[in-house]
Amino acid sequence: MTATPTDTAPSSTLTWTPRLWGVLAVLCVVLFLDGLDVSMVGVALPSIGSELGLSTTSLQWIVNGYVLGFGGLLLLGGRTADLLGRRRVFLVALAVFAIASLIGGLVDNGMLLIASRFVKGLAAAFTAPTAMSILTTTFKEGPSRNRALSIFAVFGASGYSSGLMLGGLLTSAGWRWTFLMPVPFAALTLIAAIFLIPHDRPADSGGHDVLGAATLVSGMLLAVYAVVSAPERGWTEPLTLGSFALAGVLLTLFFLVENRVAHPLVRLGLLRIGSIVRANLAIMALFGSYLSFQFMMTIFLQSVLGWSPLKMALGLLPAGVIVVLGSPFAGRLIDAFGTARMTIAALTSFSIGYVWFLFSGSDDPRYAVAILPSVILLGIGFAFGFTSIMAQATAGVADSEQGLASGLVQTSGQVGAALVLALTTALVAIDADSAGGADGAGFHQFYPGLVLVTGVAILGLMITVAPLLGRTTSRL
């Protein structure tokens, strides 16, 4: 079916046709599934480890297998959509995402499970930035696009934040459901996308930067792999150090290539815009601290406190509710206070939430005193931080580079998540060993990791605050 010009023309008014609503619904569902998958599977890790006999460091690979594929190819995914055609890339990637989800829910081998997660991450690396690119070219800049982005951001933030809750509910019925649940939704969305997503033409120029693509993909994959494998292999092992060094060489070569070719894969001028750089650093702090805290909480609540997945889901429910209810108001608050101030408020909420649990947590914590306040603060931080950072990271960017800007900020988030999670896992494992193994595990096992995520959130806050303080000082 070929879309009619009336239905697919960029919308400049707030009166949308049913077809435009359908396009937005398809994009929102895909972004929700991408975000959901990052956080939902973390809840099932103890159950997966128990059934498949996987260690804590092996369980990390179930999370980081996805992160490796997602973070390693996000930049390429966003640019590929511009060069080869958004509709084509979106449909193929969504089909691969659905198939990988199905395989992950059926396998009985840890390595195959990790492999399916990696492939699923590769697919998401193309669907996420392509969805943003389709949105920005379907809805014209102005009130119509702002409205669409606001709805889009709600689904993205809700996907990341509600994963804990939904993952807990599904894990109570069996961990495989956390892998199988996205399958029917992805399949139905794929069918709808075939009929609703408008046809587009590949770019007339560009696409010849083969060396840039090769060095970017290999460098990013190797860098993320080195980070996530270091806790298990050792940070000072020759293979780890060699991987970091080779990744550095490849990424340096990528930047050299991009400065010389006529049609670069990534326009490096984006990296010289201060607001975009700060947004990317802020998303690294937000995702890095949040996903690492989630990783520790799922193990602490289930393995140390003995909570069932359902009880944990109910205990963490307030964060998801706050994100769903608060995200729609983020756009108005951004208009009133600006993205920088909203990001500062969000990272402040994150920092206070981590500090609160750091000092109130124990081997027998009271939920209302130690856990609930942190859950509420993290929900507030995510509701306003995700939307504000995404808005800042794509503000002032031409339509032709929206996919690139979206891929850049999402890459930063995934790399930040992989790096902080790897360091957190190493700290938790070291402290567990010194405590005498799993029998001696308790809140003290997670204390070093909590200190790390708190420091990451505070560092992100300081980076965001610095320009505002500089402007204030210059006026005095």
C-alpha positions in Angstrom: 0.0 0.0 0.0 1.4 3.4 -0.9 0.6 6.4 1.3 -1.2 9.3 -0.3 0.5 12.7 -0.3 -2.3 14.2 1.9 -1.7 11.6 4.6 2.1 11.7 4.6 2.8 15.4 4.1 4.5 16.9 7.2 2.0 18.2 9.6 2.1 21.9 10.6 -1.1 22.1 12.5 -2.4 20.5 15.7 -5.3 18.9 13.8 -3.9 15.5 12.8 -5.4 12.9 10.5 -6.0 9.3 11.8 -3.0 8.3 9.6 -0.7 10.7 11.4 -1.9 9.5 14.8 -1.2 5.9 13.5 2.3 6.8 12.5 3.0 8.4 15.9 1.5 5.3 17.7 3.8 3.0 15.8 6.9 5.1 16.7 5.9 5.4 20.3 5.3 1.6 20.7 8.7 0.8 19.2 10.5 3.4 21.5 8.6 2.0 24.5 9.7 -1.6 23.7 13.3 -0.4 23.2 13.4 1.3 26.6 11.4 -1.4 28.3 13.8 -4.1 27.2 16.8 -2.3 28.7 15.4 -2.3 32.2 12.8 -5.1 32.3 15.2 -8.0 31.9 17.3 -6.8 34.9 14.5 -7.9 37.2 14.6 -11.5 35.9 18.4 -11.9 36.4 18.2 -13.8 39.7 15.7 -16.2 38.3 17.7 -16.7 35.1 20.9 -17.3 37.1 19.2 -19.9 39.3 17.7 -21.8 36.4 20.7 -21.6 34.0 23.4 -21.7 36.6 25.0 -18.4 35.6 27.3 -16.3 37.9 26.8 -12.6 38.7 29.3 -11.6 36.1 27.7 -13.9 33.5 24.3 -12.4 34.3 25.8 -8.9 33.6 26.3 -10.1 30.0 22.5 -10.6 29.6 22.2 -6.9 30.2 25.4 -5.8 28.5 24.9 -8.1 25.5 22.0 -5.8 24.6 23.9 -2.7 25.6 26.9 -3.8 23.5 24.8 -4.1 20.3 22.7 -1.1 21.1 25.5 1.3 22.1 27.9 0.0 19.5 25.7 0.7 16.4 23.4 3.6 17.5 25.4 6.2 15.6 25.5 4.1 12.5 21.9 3.2 12.8 20.8 6.8 12.9 22.9 7.8 9.9 22.0 4.6 7.9 18.3 5.6 8.0 19.2 8.9 6.3 21.3 7.3 3.7 19.3 4.1 2.8 15.8 5.2 3.6 14.1 5.5 6.9 11.1 3.2 6.1 13.3 0.4 4.8 15.7 0.4 7.8 12.9 0.7 10.3 10.9 -2.3 9.0 13.9 -4.6 8.7 15.2 -3.7 12.1 11.8 -4.2 13.8 11.5 -7.6 12.2 14.9 -8.7 13.5 13.9 -7.3 17.0 10.8 -9.5 17.1 12.7 -12.6 16.0 15.5 -12.1 18.5 12.9 -11.6 21.3 11.3 -14.9 20.4 14.6 -16.8 20.3 15.6 -15.3 23.6 12.5 -16.6 25.3 12.9 -20.2 24.0 16.6 -21.0 24.5 18.0 -23.0 27.4 21.6 -22.1 27.0 23.3 -19.0 28.7 25.5 -18.3 25.7 22.6 -18.5 23.2 20.6 -16.2 25.4 23.4 -13.6 25.5 23.8 -13.9 21.7 20.0 -13.3 21.2 20.3 -10.2 23.4 23.2 -8.9 21.4 21.3 -9.3 18.1 18.3 -7.6 19.7 20.5 -4.7 20.7 21.7 -4.4 17.2 18.2 -4.2 15.9 17.2 -1.6 18.5 20.3 0.5 17.5 18.5 1.0 14.1 14.8 1.3 15.3 15.4 3.9 18.0 17.2 6.7 16.1 15.2 5.8 12.9 11.9 6.3 14.8 13.1 9.8 15.9 14.1 10.6 12.3 10.7 9.5 10.9 8.9 11.6 13.5 10.9 14.8 12.8 10.3 14.4 9.0 6.6 13.6 9.4 5.7 16.3 11.8 6.8 19.8 10.7 8.9 21.9 13.1 6.8 24.0 15.4 3.8 23.2 17.6 2.9 20.0 15.8 6.4 18.5 16.2 6.6 19.7 19.8 3.4 18.0 20.5 4.5 14.8 18.8 7.9 14.9 20.6 6.2 15.3 24.0 4.1 12.2 23.4 7.1 10.4 22.1 9.2 11.3 25.1 6.5 10.0 27.5 6.6 6.6 25.9 10.4 6.5 26.0 10.7 7.6 29.6 7.8 5.2 30.6 9.5 2.3 28.9 12.8 2.7 30.8 11.2 3.4 34.1 8.3 0.9 34.0 10.6 -2.0 33.2 11.2 -2.8 36.8 7.5 -3.1 37.6 6.5 -5.0 34.5 9.5 -7.2 34.7 8.7 -8.1 38.3 5.1 -9.0 37.3 6.2 -11.2 34.4 9.1 -12.9 36.3 6.6 -14.0 38.9 5.0 -16.1 36.2 8.4 -17.2 34.7 11.5 -15.3 33.6 10.9 -16.3 29.9 7.9 -14.1 29.7 10.2 -11.0 30.0 11.6 -12.1 26.7 8.4 -13.3 25.0 6.2 -10.4 26.0 7.6 -7.9 23.3 7.1 -10.5 20.5 3.4 -10.0 19.7 3.6 -6.2 20.2 6.6 -6.0 17.9 4.9 -8.2 15.3 1.6 -6.2 15.3 3.6 -2.9 15.2 5.5 -4.2 12.2 2.3 -5.0 10.3 0.9 -1.5 11.1 4.2 0.1 10.1 4.1 -1.5 6.7 0.8 0.3 6.0 1.4 3.5 7.9 5.0 4.6 7.6 5.4 6.8 4.6 7.7 5.9 1.8 10.9 8.0 1.4 13.9 8.2 -0.9 17.5 7.4 0.1 19.9 10.4 0.2 21.2 11.5 -3.1 24.7 12.1 -1.7 26.8 10.6 1.1 26.9 6.9 2.0 30.4 6.6 0.5 32.2 6.8 3.9 33.0 3.1 4.1 36.2 3.6 6.1 34.4 5.9 8.6 31.6 3.4 9.1 34.1 0.5 9.6 36.2 2.4 12.1 33.2 3.7 14.0 31.4 0.4 14.4 34.6 -1.6 15.2 35.8 1.1 17.6 32.5 1.4 19.4 31.9 -2.3 19.7 35.5 -2.9 20.9 35.3 -0.1 23.4 31.9 -1.2 24.9 33.1 -4.9 24.9 36.3 -3.9 26.8 34.2 -2.1 29.4 31.7 -4.8 30.0 34.2 -7.7 30.0 36.8 -6.0 32.2 35.1 -7.0 35.6 35.2 -10.7 34.7 38.6 -10.7 32.9 40.4 -8.1 35.0 41.0 -4.4 34.4 44.8 -4.8 34.1 44.9 -7.9 32.0 46.8 -7.5 28.7 43.7 -8.4 26.7 41.6 -5.7 28.5 44.3 -3.0 28.1 44.9 -4.1 24.5 41.2 -3.8 23.7 41.0 -0.3 25.1 44.1 0.7 23.2 42.9 -0.7 19.9 39.4 0.9 20.4 41.2 4.2 21.0 43.2 3.9 17.8 40.1 3.0 15.8 38.0 5.9 17.1 40.9 8.3 16.6 41.1 7.1 13.0 37.4 7.6 12.7 37.7 11.2 13.7 40.6 11.8 11.3 38.6 10.2 8.4 35.5 12.3 9.2 37.5 15.5 8.9 38.8 14.6 5.5 36.0 12.9 3.5 33.6 15.0 1.4 30.5 13.3 2.8 31.3 12.3 6.4 29.2 9.7 8.2 29.0 12.0 11.3 29.4 15.8 11.0 31.8 16.5 13.8 30.5 20.1 14.1 27.8 18.7 16.4 30.4 17.8 19.0 31.5 21.5 19.2 28.1 22.7 20.4 28.3 23.1 24.1 24.6 22.4 24.9 24.7 19.1 22.9 27.9 18.0 24.6 26.5 18.7 28.0 23.3 16.8 27.2 25.3 13.8 26.1 27.3 13.9 29.3 24.1 14.3 31.4 22.5 11.2 29.8 25.6 9.2 30.5 25.3 10.1 34.2 21.5 9.5 34.2 21.5 6.1 32.5 24.8 5.0 34.0 23.7 5.6 37.6 20.0 4.6 37.1 20.6 1.2 35.4 23.5 0.3 37.8 21.3 1.2 40.8 18.5 -1.0 39.2 21.0 -3.9 38.8 22.0 -3.7 42.5 18.4 -3.3 43.7 17.1 -6.4 41.8 19.7 -8.5 43.4 19.5 -6.9 46.9 15.7 -7.1 47.2 15.4 -10.6 45.8 18.6 -12.4 46.9 19.3 -10.6 50.2 15.9 -9.6 51.4 14.1 -12.6 49.9 11.4 -10.5 48.1 9.4 -12.2 45.3 9.5 -10.6 41.9 5.9 -9.5 42.4 6.6 -7.9 45.7 9.6 -6.1 44.2 7.4 -4.9 41.3 4.8 -3.4 43.7 7.6 -1.9 45.8 9.0 -0.1 42.8 5.6 0.8 41.3 5.6 4.5 42.5 8.6 5.3 40.3 6.8 4.1 37.2 3.6 5.9 38.1 5.4 9.2 38.7 7.1 8.9 35.3 3.8 8.2 33.5 2.0 11.1 35.2 4.9 13.5 35.3 6.4 13.2 31.8 3.5 14.9 30.0 4.1 18.1 32.0 7.9 18.1 31.2 7.3 20.1 28.0 5.6 22.9 29.8 8.2 23.1 32.5 11.0 23.1 29.8 9.2 26.1 28.2 9.1 27.9 31.5 12.6 27.1 32.9 14.7 25.7 30.0 16.3 22.3 29.5 19.4 23.1 31.6 17.5 24.0 34.7 15.2 21.0 34.3 18.2 18.7 33.9 19.8 20.2 37.0 16.6 19.5 39.0 16.4 15.9 37.7 20.0 15.1 38.5 19.6 16.7 41.9 16.6 14.4 42.6 18.7 11.4 41.5 21.6 12.4 43.7 19.4 12.9 46.8 17.7 9.6 46.1 21.0 7.7 46.0 22.4 9.4 49.1 19.2 8.7 51.0 19.4 4.9 50.3 23.2 5.0 50.9 22.6 6.2 54.5 19.3 4.6 55.3 19.8 1.2 53.7 20.6 -1.9 55.9 20.3 -5.7 56.0 16.7 -5.2 57.3 15.5 -1.8 55.9 12.0 -0.4 56.5 10.3 0.1 53.1 8.6 3.4 54.0 11.8 4.9 55.4 14.7 3.5 53.4 13.3 2.4 50.0 10.2 4.4 49.1 11.8 7.9 49.4 14.5 6.9 46.9 12.0 5.3 44.6 10.0 8.5 44.5 13.0 10.7 44.0 14.3 8.6 41.1 10.8 8.6 39.5 10.8 12.4 39.7 14.3 12.6 38.3 13.6 10.3 35.3 10.2 11.9 34.5 11.8 15.3 33.9 15.4 14.4 33.2 14.8 12.1 30.2 12.6 14.6 28.3 14.8 17.6 29.1 18.0 15.9 28.0 16.6 14.6 24.8 15.1 18.0 24.0 18.5 19.7 24.6 20.4 17.1 22.6 18.3 17.7 19.5 17.6 21.4 19.8 18.8 23.5 16.9 19.7 20.5 14.8 18.6 20.4 11.1 16.0 17.9 10.1 18.5 16.0 8.0 20.7 15.4 11.1 17.9 14.7 13.7 18.6 10.9 13.3 22.3 11.6 13.9 21.7 13.7 17.0 19.2 11.2 18.4 21.7 8.4 17.7 24.5 10.4 19.4 22.6 11.0 22.6 21.3 7.4 22.8 24.8 6.1 22.2 26.1 8.3 25.1 23.4 6.9 27.3 24.2 3.3 26.5 28.0 3.7 26.8 27.5 5.4 30.1 25.3 2.6 31.3 27.8 0.0 30.2 30.8 1.7 31.8 29.1 2.4 35.2 27.5 -1.0 35.3 30.8 -2.7 34.6 32.5 -0.7 37.4 29.6 -1.3 39.8 29.7 -5.0 39.1 33.4 -5.1 39.8 33.0 -3.3 43.1 30.2 -5.5 44.3 32.0 -8.7 43.3 35.2 -7.5 45.1 33.4 -6.7 48.3 31.4 -10.0 48.1 34.7 -11.9 47.8 36.1 -10.1 50.9 32.9 -10.9 52.8 33.3 -14.6 52.2 31.1 -15.1 49.2 27.3 -15.3 48.9 26.8 -16.5 52.5 28.2 -13.3 53.8 26.3 -11.1 51.4 24.3 -8.2 52.8 23.8 -4.5 52.4 27.6 -3.9 52.9 28.2 -5.9 49.6 26.4 -3.1 47.7 27.8 -0.1 49.5 30.8 0.5 47.2 28.5 0.3 44.2 26.1 2.8 45.8 28.9 5.2 46.4 29.9 5.0 42.7 26.4 5.6 41.3 26.0 8.5 43.7 29.3 10.0 42.6 28.3 9.6 38.9 25.0 11.4 39.4 26.7 14.3 41.3 29.4 14.6 38.6 26.7 14.8 35.9 25.0 17.5 38.0 28.2 19.5 38.4 28.8 19.4 34.6 25.3 20.7 33.9 25.5 23.4 36.6 28.9 24.8 35.6 27.8 26.9 32.6 25.0 28.5 34.7 27.4 29.3 37.5 29.8 30.8 35.0 27.2 33.1 33.6 26.1 34.2 37.1 29.7 34.9 38.1 30.3 37.0 35.0 27.4 39.3 35.9 28.8 40.0 39.3 
